[in-house]
Amino acid sequence: MSQRPVQLVYCSRQRIDPRRLDLELAGIVQASVRNNRASDVTGLLLAHAGWFLQVLEGAPAQLKSTYARIIDDRRHIGCQVLSATPIGERQFGDWNMCARRLTREDDAILGVLALRDRFDPSRFDAKTALGLLLAVRNIRDRLSLNSPVGDAKRAQLSAGKPGSAAQQIPAR
Ligand SMILES: Cc1cc2nc3c(=O)[nH]c(=O)nc-3n(C[C@H](O)[C@H](O)[C@H](O)COP(=O)(O)O)c2cc1C
């Protein structure tokens, strides 16, 4: 019997030279898509102001092994779980992984969420963290507002979608 998926949200501090951030993120997305597709994990990774904020969704065992691998990664430190909740339906099921740097164009999102001047995910409650991730998910699908670092839609949705950043990073 398949178990209900779990949604895990965590934050961490980046340990990446800012000049290498795009490159490293592209590598993270590439490995993530490969692994997450194999274990049916989906999610979204945000990079902003020296922080990572990531949501991961999947069956409990798969999520556990994925997160165990992630927290061992030396490109970040201080992983802190903000929420871990069984869910009826995935909210980030469109991507095996998508990474995005928040830029000035995203200022509106931060403004609406009143996070512009105090971006510190370690102090976010679960609702605020998920609200930000969902807001980014919503604009990601509507427009390509700025250059995403990389994403790869799930296999069944990716085929031929014009302008998808999946084209930049080979996902299969
Ligand atoms: C912030 C962050 C998020 C990551 N997210 C994922 C992920 O969702 N899935 C994954 O497999 N690896 C993720 N990684 C990469 C893993 O830490 C690890 O490098 C990778 O899984 C190794 O894969 P490989 O053994 O197939 O090369 C992430 C790394 C960082 C720093």
Ligand as a Chemical Component Dictionary entry (heavy atoms), coordinates in Angstrom:
data_LIG
# 
_chem_comp.id                   LIG 
_chem_comp.type                 NON-POLYMER 
_chem_comp.pdbx_formal_charge   0 
_chem_comp.three_letter_code    LIG 
# 
loop_
_chem_comp_atom.comp_id 
_chem_comp_atom.atom_id 
_chem_comp_atom.alt_atom_id 
_chem_comp_atom.type_symbol 
_chem_comp_atom.charge 
_chem_comp_atom.model_Cartn_x 
_chem_comp_atom.model_Cartn_y 
_chem_comp_atom.model_Cartn_z 
_chem_comp_atom.pdbx_ordinal 
LIG C1  C1  C 0 20.606 23.204 -0.972 1  
LIG C2  C2  C 0 20.784 21.848 -1.615 2  
LIG C3  C3  C 0 19.669 21.157 -2.086 3  
LIG C4  C4  C 0 19.823 19.898 -2.656 4  
LIG N1  N1  N 0 18.711 19.212 -3.088 5  
LIG C5  C5  C 0 18.851 17.950 -3.569 6  
LIG C6  C6  C 0 17.710 17.185 -3.939 7  
LIG O1  O1  O 0 16.562 17.622 -3.879 8  
LIG N2  N2  N 0 17.924 15.914 -4.390 9  
LIG C7  C7  C 0 19.173 15.372 -4.503 10 
LIG O2  O2  O 0 19.290 14.224 -4.910 11 
LIG N3  N3  N 0 20.260 16.092 -4.190 12 
LIG C8  C8  C 0 20.139 17.366 -3.715 13 
LIG N4  N4  N 0 21.251 18.095 -3.389 14 
LIG C9  C9  C 0 22.571 17.521 -3.703 15 
LIG C10 C10 C 0 22.976 16.487 -2.692 16 
LIG O3  O3  O 0 23.463 17.119 -1.539 17 
LIG C11 C11 C 0 24.066 15.567 -3.281 18 
LIG O4  O4  O 0 25.154 16.347 -3.738 19 
LIG C12 C12 C 0 23.546 14.762 -4.426 20 
LIG O5  O5  O 0 22.317 14.169 -4.110 21 
LIG C13 C13 C 0 24.552 13.676 -4.798 22 
LIG O6  O6  O 0 24.044 12.980 -5.868 23 
LIG P1  P1  P 0 24.913 11.920 -6.644 24 
LIG O7  O7  O 0 25.477 10.986 -5.618 25 
LIG O8  O8  O 0 23.938 11.274 -7.581 26 
LIG O9  O9  O 0 25.984 12.702 -7.368 27 
LIG C14 C14 C 0 21.120 19.342 -2.799 28 
LIG C15 C15 C 0 22.224 20.043 -2.329 29 
LIG C16 C16 C 0 22.076 21.288 -1.751 30 
LIG C17 C17 C 0 23.273 22.047 -1.265 31 
# 
loop_
_chem_comp_bond.comp_id 
_chem_comp_bond.atom_id_1 
_chem_comp_bond.atom_id_2 
_chem_comp_bond.value_order 
_chem_comp_bond.pdbx_ordinal 
LIG C1  C2  SING 1  
LIG C2  C3  SING 2  
LIG C2  C16 DOUB 3  
LIG C3  C4  DOUB 4  
LIG C4  N1  SING 5  
LIG C4  C14 SING 6  
LIG N1  C5  DOUB 7  
LIG C5  C6  SING 8  
LIG C5  C8  SING 9  
LIG C6  O1  DOUB 10 
LIG C6  N2  SING 11 
LIG N2  C7  SING 12 
LIG C7  O2  DOUB 13 
LIG C7  N3  SING 14 
LIG N3  C8  DOUB 15 
LIG C8  N4  SING 16 
LIG N4  C9  SING 17 
LIG N4  C14 SING 18 
LIG C9  C10 SING 19 
LIG C10 O3  SING 20 
LIG C10 C11 SING 21 
LIG C11 O4  SING 22 
LIG C11 C12 SING 23 
LIG C12 O5  SING 24 
LIG C12 C13 SING 25 
LIG C13 O6  SING 26 
LIG O6  P1  SING 27 
LIG P1  O7  DOUB 28 
LIG P1  O8  SING 29 
LIG P1  O9  SING 30 
LIG C14 C15 DOUB 31 
LIG C15 C16 SING 32 
LIG C16 C17 SING 33 
# 
